[in-house]
Amino acid sequence: MAEIVGKIRGEETLRQKAVKLLTRAILSGKIKPGERLNETELAKKLLVSRAPVREALQRLHEQGLIMSIPRQGMFVVSLDEESIQKINGLRLLLEAEALRLARLHASPREKERLAHLTDKMEGMSSVPTNQMVRADMDFHRMIWRLSRSEYLERILVSLTAPLFAHSMLSMFRQEKRQMVLDSHRPLMEFVLGQSEKSAEKVILDHLNLRWAGPAKFSSFNDEVSSPNPED
């Protein structure tokens, strides 16, 4: 494991500083995707006891930056292509419902805030990747919150945490960044009642810009949903 820049000092709690330093090390690539996080080793590097490191790892796990594998330990999130496609297959179903519910329940002021966030995101192409991904995540979570279904929101937050973390750890070309940022306007237009497309079509188009084969493991995949001519 690479050296973690910085030691824990100051008024912030040990856990808060450990979270900050470990997050920075992961997002900068000092700790690599798939790398195992050893609690004892991290405590030595940060010059603290194991307790705040354990709490920090739990926080990073909740955020989706690291994953826990039974009987093996904590690892920096690393998703293979099939895992990404399976997560996105569920997003197609769940986010389509969130879009419909947000369209029904969002107040005029809430819709105005969503439109403002959309405008802001379209001007973020030059910001660091972690800030862009954070704005992307905030946008989707705003829609899930507007659905007024706390259970749907909770499922989507948990489901997508590793996917957004994976986005932070995988850089992509500048022109691709702008395409991803611009792809949020159709979602906003659907919530505002300005789109004639179905919610499924809107979210599928959105995911297709960022990910390969988001419908592969869902009924939206042409190979799955199209009837067999011989039937």
C-alpha positions in Angstrom: 0.0 0.0 0.0 1.3 3.5 -0.9 2.2 6.0 1.7 -0.8 8.1 2.9 0.0 11.8 2.8 -0.7 13.5 6.0 -1.1 12.6 9.7 -4.1 13.1 12.0 -3.9 16.3 14.0 -6.1 19.3 14.8 -9.6 19.7 16.1 -11.5 17.3 13.9 -12.3 13.9 15.4 -9.9 11.1 14.6 -12.6 9.3 12.7 -13.3 12.4 10.5 -9.7 12.9 9.7 -9.2 9.2 8.9 -12.2 9.3 6.6 -10.8 12.4 4.8 -7.2 11.0 4.4 -8.4 7.6 3.3 -10.9 9.0 0.8 -8.2 11.3 -0.6 -5.8 8.3 -0.9 -8.4 6.2 -2.7 -9.6 8.8 -5.1 -6.0 9.9 -6.0 -5.0 6.3 -6.7 -2.5 6.0 -3.8 -4.7 3.1 -2.7 -5.7 1.1 -5.7 -9.1 -0.4 -6.7 -9.3 -3.9 -5.3 -6.6 -3.3 -2.8 -7.2 -4.8 0.7 -7.4 -2.3 3.6 -5.6 -3.7 6.7 -6.9 -2.0 9.8 -3.6 -2.4 11.8 -1.4 -1.2 8.9 -3.6 1.9 8.4 -3.5 2.7 12.1 0.3 2.6 12.0 0.5 4.9 9.0 -2.0 7.4 10.4 -0.4 7.2 13.9 -3.7 6.5 15.7 -5.3 3.5 17.4 -7.3 1.0 15.5 -10.7 2.3 16.8 -10.9 5.5 14.6 -9.6 3.6 11.6 -12.3 0.9 12.1 -15.0 3.6 12.3 -13.6 5.4 9.2 -13.6 2.1 7.2 -17.2 1.6 8.2 -18.1 5.1 7.0 -16.3 4.5 3.7 -18.2 1.2 3.4 -21.5 3.1 3.8 -20.4 5.6 1.1 -19.6 2.7 -1.3 -15.9 3.5 -1.6 -14.9 0.2 -0.1 -16.6 -3.2 0.1 -16.6 -6.0 2.7 -16.0 -9.6 1.6 -16.9 -12.1 4.3 -13.8 -13.8 5.9 -11.5 -11.8 3.8 -11.8 -8.1 4.9 -12.3 -4.7 3.5 -11.3 -3.8 -0.1 -11.4 -0.7 -2.3 -14.4 -1.0 -4.6 -13.6 -2.7 -7.9 -16.5 -3.7 -10.1 -16.3 -5.9 -13.2 -18.3 -5.3 -16.3 -21.0 -7.8 -15.5 -21.5 -6.3 -12.0 -21.9 -2.9 -13.5 -24.4 -4.1 -16.0 -26.5 -5.9 -13.4 -26.6 -2.8 -11.1 -27.7 -0.7 -14.1 -30.3 -3.3 -15.1 -31.9 -2.7 -11.7 -31.5 1.1 -12.0 -33.6 1.0 -15.2 -36.5 -0.4 -13.3 -36.1 1.5 -10.0 -35.1 4.9 -11.4 -37.9 4.9 -14.0 -40.4 4.5 -11.1 -38.5 7.3 -9.1 -38.8 9.6 -12.2 -42.6 9.0 -12.4 -43.1 9.5 -8.7 -41.0 12.7 -8.7 -43.0 14.0 -11.6 -46.2 13.5 -9.6 -45.0 14.7 -6.2 -42.3 17.4 -6.7 -43.4 20.9 -5.8 -42.7 23.9 -8.1 -39.9 25.0 -5.9 -38.3 21.6 -5.9 -38.6 21.4 -9.6 -36.9 24.8 -9.8 -34.0 23.5 -7.7 -33.6 20.5 -9.9 -33.5 22.7 -13.0 -30.9 24.9 -11.3 -28.7 21.9 -10.5 -29.0 20.8 -14.1 -27.7 24.1 -15.3 -24.9 24.0 -12.8 -23.8 20.5 -13.9 -23.6 21.5 -17.5 -20.9 24.0 -16.7 -18.8 21.6 -14.6 -16.7 19.9 -17.4 -13.4 21.4 -16.1 -13.8 20.4 -12.4 -12.0 17.4 -10.8 -13.7 14.1 -11.5 -14.6 13.5 -7.8 -16.6 16.8 -7.8 -18.3 15.9 -11.1 -19.3 12.5 -9.8 -20.5 14.0 -6.5 -22.8 16.4 -8.5 -24.0 13.5 -10.6 -24.9 11.5 -7.5 -26.6 14.6 -5.9 -28.7 15.0 -9.0 -30.0 11.5 -8.9 -30.5 11.5 -5.2 -32.6 14.6 -5.5 -34.9 12.9 -7.9 -35.1 9.8 -5.6 -35.9 12.1 -2.7 -38.6 13.8 -4.7 -40.3 10.5 -5.3 -41.5 10.7 -1.6 -40.8 7.0 -1.2 -38.1 6.6 1.4 -37.9 2.9 0.8 -37.2 3.4 -2.9 -34.7 6.1 -2.1 -32.9 3.9 0.4 -32.7 1.0 -2.0 -31.3 3.2 -4.8 -28.7 4.8 -2.5 -27.4 1.4 -1.4 -27.5 -0.1 -4.9 -25.7 2.7 -6.6 -23.1 3.6 -4.0 -20.4 1.2 -5.4 -21.2 2.4 -9.0 -20.7 6.1 -8.2 -17.5 5.2 -6.3 -16.4 3.2 -9.4 -17.0 6.4 -11.4 -14.7 8.4 -9.2 -12.0 5.8 -9.7 -12.3 5.5 -13.4 -11.3 8.6 -15.4 -12.7 9.2 -18.9 -12.1 11.6 -21.7 -13.0 15.3 -21.5 -15.6 15.1 -24.3 -17.1 12.1 -22.6 -17.4 14.0 -19.3 -19.4 16.8 -21.0 -21.7 14.3 -22.6 -22.4 12.7 -19.3 -23.1 16.1 -17.7 -25.4 17.1 -20.5 -27.3 13.8 -20.3 -29.1 14.9 -17.1 -31.3 17.5 -18.8 -33.7 14.9 -20.3 -34.3 13.5 -16.8 -35.0 17.0 -15.4 -37.4 17.6 -18.3 -39.3 14.4 -17.6 -39.7 15.4 -13.9 -40.9 18.9 -15.0 -43.5 17.3 -17.4 -41.7 18.6 -20.5 -40.9 15.2 -22.1 -43.1 12.8 -24.0 -40.7 9.9 -23.7 -41.4 7.1 -21.2 -39.4 7.1 -17.9 -37.7 3.9 -19.0 -36.6 5.4 -22.3 -35.2 8.5 -20.5 -33.2 6.6 -18.0 -32.0 4.1 -20.5 -30.7 6.8 -22.9 -29.0 8.4 -19.9 -27.2 5.3 -18.8 -26.2 4.4 -22.3 -24.0 7.4 -22.5 -21.8 6.4 -19.5 -22.0 2.6 -19.4 -21.7 -0.2 -21.9 -24.8 -2.5 -22.0 -26.8 -1.1 -19.1 -29.9 -3.1 -20.3 -28.1 -6.4 -20.8 -29.4 -8.0 -17.6 -32.9 -6.5 -17.8 -36.1 -6.9 -19.7 -35.2 -3.7 -21.6 -32.5 -5.6 -23.5 -33.8 -6.2 -27.1 -32.5 -9.8 -27.0 -34.6 -10.5 -23.9 -37.7 -8.4 -24.5 -38.3 -9.0 -28.2 -40.6 -12.0 -28.8 -39.1 -14.9 -30.6 -40.5 -14.9 -34.2 -40.8 -18.7 -34.1 -43.0 -18.7 -30.9 
